[in-house]
Each structure stands twice: as structure tokens, then as C-alpha cells.
């Protein structure tokens, strides 16, 4: 059996879904990867948060949530928002 490398699905670039980007951005915003905190913040169930993190880890081929955040930042997928300057 041969594989057609011109197959549309084969050549389609894999990307994170908007929901997964939202989760990564929420981690930065809340400064945590805690399942319960993120579930409450995003209005999702803890099981959904765990599933989405598993997808992120597999997509990025990393082993932990912090490594996923670091990798996403390094690849330019997400950015930390600059801290607001204190006004005296």
C-alpha cells in the first residue's frame, strides 16, 4: 500500500485550536496551571481542562504544563502581557 504525500490531510499544517490558545493564555493571565483555578476562570469543567492540556502536551511533544507554556512562548504562539508601570 502506498501513501499519497499530496493528500490534502497529509500536507495540512497542524495547529492549536482557539480553545487551546485560550487555555494557554489563561495560564499566563492567572499565573498558574492549576486545573481548578483555570476551570473556574474559563467556565469549563476540570475534566475539559485536563483533556485540553493533554492535547497541548501531545501537540508540542513536551511532558509537563510548564514546559508547554515555555515552548509556546518560544515559538511565539503566546506572549506575556507587559506589566503595567506603577504610578507614584
MMTF fields as JSON, N, C-alpha, C and O atoms, coordinates in Angstrom:
{
  "mmtfVersion": "1.0.0",
  "mmtfProducer": "UNKNOWN",
  "numBonds": 351,
  "numAtoms": 352,
  "numGroups": 88,
  "numChains": 1,
  "numModels": 1,
  "chainsPerModel": [1],
  "groupsPerChain": [88],
  "chainIdList": ["A"],
  "bondAtomList": [4, 2, 8, 6, 12, 10, 16, 14, 20, 18, 24, 22, 28, 26, 32, 30, 36, 34, 40, 38, 44, 42, 48, 46, 52, 50, 56, 54, 60, 58, 64, 62, 68, 66, 72, 70, 76, 74, 80, 78, 84, 82, 88, 86, 92, 90, 96, 94, 100, 98, 104, 102, 108, 106, 112, 110, 116, 114, 120, 118, 124, 122, 128, 126, 132, 130, 136, 134, 140, 138, 144, 142, 148, 146, 152, 150, 156, 154, 160, 158, 164, 162, 168, 166, 172, 170, 176, 174, 180, 178, 184, 182, 188, 186, 192, 190, 196, 194, 200, 198, 204, 202, 208, 206, 212, 210, 216, 214, 220, 218, 224, 222, 228, 226, 232, 230, 236, 234, 240, 238, 244, 242, 248, 246, 252, 250, 256, 254, 260, 258, 264, 262, 268, 266, 272, 270, 276, 274, 280, 278, 284, 282, 288, 286, 292, 290, 296, 294, 300, 298, 304, 302, 308, 306, 312, 310, 316, 314, 320, 318, 324, 322, 328, 326, 332, 330, 336, 334, 340, 338, 344, 342, 348, 346],
  "bondOrderList": [1, 1, 1, 1, 1, 1, 1, 1, 1, 1, 1, 1, 1, 1, 1, 1, 1, 1, 1, 1, 1, 1, 1, 1, 1, 1, 1, 1, 1, 1, 1, 1, 1, 1, 1, 1, 1, 1, 1, 1, 1, 1, 1, 1, 1, 1, 1, 1, 1, 1, 1, 1, 1, 1, 1, 1, 1, 1, 1, 1, 1, 1, 1, 1, 1, 1, 1, 1, 1, 1, 1, 1, 1, 1, 1, 1, 1, 1, 1, 1, 1, 1, 1, 1, 1, 1, 1],
  "groupList": [{"groupName": "UNK", "atomNameList": ["N", "CA", "C", "O"], "elementList": ["N", "C", "C", "O"], "formalChargeList": [0, 0, 0, 0], "bondAtomList": [1, 0, 2, 1, 3, 2], "bondOrderList": [1, 1, 2], "singleLetterCode": "X", "chemCompType": "L-PEPTIDE LINKING"}],
  "groupTypeList": [0, 0, 0, 0, 0, 0, 0, 0, 0, 0, 0, 0, 0, 0, 0, 0, 0, 0, 0, 0, 0, 0, 0, 0, 0, 0, 0, 0, 0, 0, 0, 0, 0, 0, 0, 0, 0, 0, 0, 0, 0, 0, 0, 0, 0, 0, 0, 0, 0, 0, 0, 0, 0, 0, 0, 0, 0, 0, 0, 0, 0, 0, 0, 0, 0, 0, 0, 0, 0, 0, 0, 0, 0, 0, 0, 0, 0, 0, 0, 0, 0, 0, 0, 0, 0, 0, 0, 0],
  "groupIdList": [1, 2, 3, 4, 5, 6, 7, 8, 9, 10, 11, 12, 13, 14, 15, 16, 17, 18, 19, 20, 21, 22, 23, 24, 25, 26, 27, 28, 29, 30, 31, 32, 33, 34, 35, 36, 37, 38, 39, 40, 41, 42, 43, 44, 45, 46, 47, 48, 49, 50, 51, 52, 53, 54, 55, 56, 57, 58, 59, 60, 61, 62, 63, 64, 65, 66, 67, 68, 69, 70, 71, 72, 73, 74, 75, 76, 77, 78, 79, 80, 81, 82, 83, 84, 85, 86, 87, 88],
  "secStructList": [7, 7, 7, 7, 6, 6, 7, 2, 2, 2, 2, 1, 7, 7, 7, 7, 7, 2, 2, 2, 2, 2, 2, 2, 2, 2, 2, 2, 2, 2, 6, 7, 7, 7, 2, 2, 2, 2, 2, 2, 2, 2, 6, 7, 7, 2, 2, 2, 2, 2, 2, 2, 2, 2, 2, 2, 2, 2, 2, 2, 6, 7, 1, 1, 2, 2, 2, 2, 2, 2, 2, 2, 2, 2, 6, 6, 1, 7, 7, 7, 7, 7, 7, 7, 7, 7, 7, 7],
  "xCoordList": [0.841, 0.0, 0.894, 1.88, 0.547, 1.344, 0.56, -0.668, 1.292, 0.683, 0.907, 2.034, -0.158, -0.064, 0.337, -0.457, 1.564, 2.019, 1.347, 1.493, 0.618, -0.112, -1.518, -2.296, -1.827, -3.126, -3.344, -2.449, -4.51, -4.79, -4.576, -3.944, -5.092, -4.96, -3.504, -3.085, -2.744, -1.348, -0.522, 0.358, -0.793, 0.0, -0.518, 0.164, -1.704, -2.279, -1.463, -1.213, -1.054, -0.247, -1.1, -2.236, -0.547, -1.266, -1.163, -0.102, -2.267, -2.298, -3.098, -3.936, -2.817, -3.621, -4.986, -5.108, -5.998, -7.34, -7.452, -6.656, -8.431, -8.626, -8.827, -8.367, -9.503, -9.727, -8.406, -8.242, -7.478, -6.188, -5.348, -4.642, -5.425, -4.758, -5.335, -4.597, -6.657, -7.319, -6.826, -6.588, -6.672, -6.18, -4.75, -4.442, -3.888, -2.505, -2.458, -1.697, -3.266, -3.298, -3.849, -3.389, -4.832, -5.384, -4.325, -4.29, -3.471, -2.372, -1.466, -1.059, -1.155, -0.307, -1.032, -0.456, -2.296, -3.078, -3.223, -3.047, -3.541, -3.749, -2.457, -2.442, -1.38, -0.073, -0.137, 0.427, -0.843, -0.975, -1.323, -1.79, -1.089, -1.579, -2.539, -2.847, -3.003, -3.907, -5.238, -5.893, -5.62, -6.826, -8.076, -8.867, -8.266, -9.491, -9.58, -10.65, -8.471, -8.471, -8.788, -9.592, -8.16, -8.391, -9.81, -10.423, -10.332, -11.703, -12.695, -13.615, -12.513, -13.392, -13.261, -14.266, -12.046, -11.79, -12.403, -12.972, -12.29, -12.768, -14.199, -14.767, -14.783, -16.152, -16.253, -17.248, -15.215, -15.176, -15.04, -14.741, -15.26, -15.088, -13.602, -12.829, -13.205, -11.814, -11.401, -10.256, -12.326, -12.01, -11.669, -10.775, -12.374, -12.087, -10.706, -9.966, -10.357, -9.033, -7.947, -6.96, -8.124, -7.131, -6.995, -5.884, -8.124, -8.105, -7.4, -6.589, -7.709, -7.078, -5.573, -4.796, -5.155, -3.72, -3.064, -1.948, -3.718, -3.156, -2.962, -1.964, -3.909, -3.779, -2.604, -1.85, -2.453, -1.341, -0.004, 0.917, 0.099, 1.344, 1.707, 2.867, 0.721, 0.967, 1.351, 2.268, 0.663, 0.937, 2.366, 3.063, 2.789, 4.115, 5.205, 6.389, 4.803, 5.74, 6.576, 7.802, 5.869, 6.506, 5.867, 4.874, 6.442, 5.997, 5.272, 4.659, 5.326, 4.633, 4.042, 4.42, 3.122, 2.408, 3.333, 3.183, 4.281, 5.205, 6.086, 6.379, 6.496, 7.298, 6.467, 6.993, 5.183, 4.291, 4.181, 4.22, 4.044, 3.967, 5.259, 5.231, 6.38, 7.677, 7.85, 8.3, 7.496, 7.613, 6.697, 7.093, 5.479, 4.532, 5.058, 4.911, 5.669, 6.258, 7.448, 7.576, 8.31, 9.495, 9.121, 9.804, 8.023, 7.581, 6.717, 6.298, 6.459, 5.659, 4.165, 3.421, 3.718, 2.292, 1.51, 0.35, 2.152, 1.535, 2.591, 3.792, 2.124, 3.043, 2.55, 1.352, 3.507, 3.167, 2.842, 3.505, 1.813, 1.472, 2.421, 2.707, 2.915, 3.821, 3.113, 1.927, 3.867, 3.299, 3.04, 3.801, 1.951, 1.638, 2.633, 2.987, 3.07, 4.018, 3.287, 2.169, 3.947, 3.365, 3.446, 4.471, 2.345, 2.31, 2.461, 1.706, 3.436, 3.692, 2.773, 2.844],
  "yCoordList": [-1.165, 0.0, 1.238, 1.295, 2.233, 3.457, 4.617, 4.59, 5.613, 6.802, 7.96, 8.219, 8.653, 9.806, 11.022, 11.511, 11.517, 12.658, 13.956, 14.976, 13.927, 15.119, 15.162, 16.068, 14.188, 14.127, 15.403, 15.83, 16.013, 17.279, 17.159, 18.027, 16.101, 15.927, 15.716, 16.151, 15.057, 14.78, 16.066, 16.213, 16.984, 18.205, 19.338, 20.347, 19.18, 20.26, 20.446, 19.496, 21.696, 22.004, 21.856, 22.329, 21.198, 21.051, 22.344, 22.966, 22.744, 23.969, 23.73, 22.832, 24.555, 24.517, 25.117, 26.039, 24.589, 25.146, 26.438, 26.666, 27.284, 28.505, 28.21, 28.975, 27.121, 26.767, 26.477, 26.824, 25.849, 25.541, 26.802, 26.948, 27.715, 29.014, 29.75, 30.338, 29.713, 30.383, 29.822, 30.576, 28.519, 27.891, 28.34, 28.677, 28.346, 28.789, 30.247, 30.599, 31.088, 32.498, 32.675, 33.543, 31.858, 31.921, 31.532, 32.094, 30.582, 30.195, 31.383, 31.613, 32.131, 33.31, 34.387, 35.007, 34.602, 35.644, 35.357, 36.249, 34.119, 33.731, 33.319, 33.13, 33.182, 32.78, 31.437, 31.262, 30.494, 29.157, 28.157, 28.527, 26.887, 25.816, 24.926, 23.809, 25.428, 24.678, 24.425, 25.356, 23.174, 22.769, 23.456, 23.986, 23.455, 24.027, 25.527, 26.042, 26.231, 27.683, 28.014, 28.905, 27.301, 27.562, 27.186, 27.881, 26.094, 25.684, 26.75, 27.093, 27.271, 28.329, 29.581, 30.186, 29.97, 31.181, 31.092, 32.067, 29.929, 29.766, 29.252, 29.178, 28.896, 28.379, 26.995, 26.662, 26.194, 24.837, 23.844, 24.225, 22.578, 21.56, 21.234, 21.382, 20.791, 20.368, 19.264, 19.228, 18.374, 17.299, 17.867, 17.361, 18.908, 19.549, 20.184, 20.082, 20.836, 21.46, 20.393, 20.58, 19.28, 18.196, 17.646, 17.411, 17.445, 16.933, 17.907, 17.5, 19.192, 20.191, 20.252, 20.418, 20.118, 20.102, 18.872, 18.97, 17.733, 16.536, 16.751, 16.307, 17.428, 17.736, 18.674, 18.493, 19.675, 20.624, 19.9, 20.101, 19.061, 18.331, 17.435, 17.378, 16.745, 15.863, 16.68, 16.305, 17.781, 18.628, 19.167, 19.177, 19.611, 20.224, 19.204, 19.542, 17.959, 16.887, 17.247, 17.141, 17.677, 18.015, 17.174, 16.485, 17.235, 16.343, 17.012, 16.326, 18.337, 18.992, 20.322, 20.862, 20.826, 22.052, 23.257, 24.09, 23.355, 24.496, 24.464, 25.501, 23.279, 23.136, 23.531, 24.12, 23.211, 23.601, 25.118, 25.681, 25.781, 27.247, 27.86, 28.78, 27.352, 27.878, 27.674, 28.578, 26.497, 26.195, 27.09, 27.587, 27.296, 28.16, 29.588, 30.247, 30.062, 31.41, 31.474, 32.43, 30.472, 30.451, 30.425, 31.025, 29.721, 29.626, 30.814, 30.914, 31.706, 32.885, 32.62, 33.425, 31.497, 31.173, 32.016, 32.355, 32.351, 33.206, 34.182, 33.94, 35.279, 36.281, 36.735, 36.88, 36.952, 37.547, 39.005, 39.69, 39.471, 40.886, 41.67, 41.252, 42.813, 43.595, 44.083, 44.414, 44.119, 44.602, 46.089, 46.837, 46.499, 47.926, 48.613, 48.09, 49.774, 50.52, 51.145, 51.643, 51.109, 51.725, 53.235, 53.795, 53.874, 55.33, 55.788, 55.368, 56.648, 57.115, 58.244, 58.763],
  "zCoordList": [0.0, 0.0, 0.0, 0.734, -0.828, -0.882, -0.275, -0.194, 0.14, 0.734, -0.212, -0.633, -0.545, -1.428, -0.602, 0.202, -0.79, 0.005, -0.416, 0.258, -1.516, -1.945, -1.371, -1.667, -0.559, 0.105, 0.911, 1.64, 0.791, 1.478, 2.988, 3.59, 3.603, 5.049, 5.455, 6.527, 4.605, 4.933, 4.966, 5.814, 4.063, 3.968, 4.837, 5.016, 5.372, 6.17, 7.45, 8.192, 7.687, 8.868, 10.119, 10.168, 11.126, 12.39, 13.171, 13.229, 13.77, 14.563, 15.833, 15.907, 16.821, 18.039, 17.739, 16.933, 18.388, 18.225, 19.033, 19.944, 18.71, 19.503, 20.991, 21.838, 21.313, 22.721, 23.437, 24.607, 22.74, 23.356, 23.532, 24.53, 22.558, 22.724, 23.927, 24.717, 24.06, 25.18, 26.504, 27.448, 26.581, 27.809, 28.117, 29.261, 27.122, 27.342, 27.792, 28.694, 27.166, 27.547, 28.96, 29.702, 29.334, 30.687, 31.72, 32.815, 31.379, 32.283, 32.559, 33.698, 31.52, 31.697, 32.491, 33.386, 32.156, 32.834, 34.322, 35.152, 34.655, 36.049, 36.75, 37.966, 35.988, 36.521, 37.244, 38.323, 36.614, 37.188, 36.095, 35.018, 36.392, 35.532, 36.327, 35.914, 37.46, 38.329, 37.624, 37.158, 37.556, 36.841, 37.374, 36.594, 38.691, 39.271, 39.041, 38.718, 39.203, 39.003, 37.546, 37.271, 36.619, 35.201, 34.783, 33.973, 35.33, 35.014, 35.456, 34.713, 36.654, 37.162, 36.312, 35.937, 36.008, 35.222, 33.825, 33.333, 33.187, 31.815, 31.723, 30.634, 32.869, 32.863, 32.239, 31.595, 32.436, 31.901, 33.043, 34.175, 32.746, 33.782, 33.937, 32.99, 35.135, 35.322, 34.34, 33.89, 34.014, 33.063, 31.688, 31.009, 31.279, 29.992, 30.004, 29.026, 31.103, 31.223, 31.119, 30.409, 31.82, 31.768, 30.344, 29.87, 29.669, 28.297, 27.361, 26.529, 27.5, 26.642, 26.89, 25.949, 28.15, 28.432, 27.813, 27.303, 27.846, 27.225, 25.727, 25.159, 25.088, 23.659, 23.405, 22.448, 24.264, 24.126, 24.294, 23.503, 25.321, 25.578, 24.392, 23.983, 23.85, 22.704, 21.471, 20.741, 21.238, 20.078, 20.116, 19.101, 21.292, 21.433, 21.748, 21.783, 21.975, 22.309, 23.542, 23.54, 24.592, 25.864, 26.963, 26.728, 28.168, 29.235, 30.389, 31.207, 30.474, 31.577, 31.116, 30.076, 31.901, 31.552, 31.462, 30.567, 32.374, 32.349, 31.104, 30.509, 30.726, 29.51, 28.286, 27.342, 28.302, 27.205, 27.111, 26.017, 28.259, 28.259, 27.735, 26.916, 28.207, 27.763, 26.259, 25.556, 25.771, 24.347, 23.525, 22.471, 24.001, 23.285, 23.198, 22.169, 24.275, 24.264, 23.309, 22.543, 23.35, 22.485, 21.01, 20.18, 20.682, 19.293, 18.874, 17.721, 19.823, 19.501, 19.42, 18.859, 19.976, 19.95, 20.946, 20.711, 22.057, 23.074, 23.573, 23.45, 24.131, 24.682, 26.035, 26.277, 26.903, 28.195, 27.96, 27.181, 28.644, 28.546, 29.437, 30.558, 28.945, 29.785, 31.035, 31.014, 32.121, 33.382, 33.285, 32.672, 33.903, 33.95, 34.873, 35.929, 34.462, 35.294, 36.461, 36.328, 37.617, 38.812, 38.687, 38.299, 39.023, 39.023, 40.459, 41.336, 40.696, 42.069, 42.433, 43.547]
}
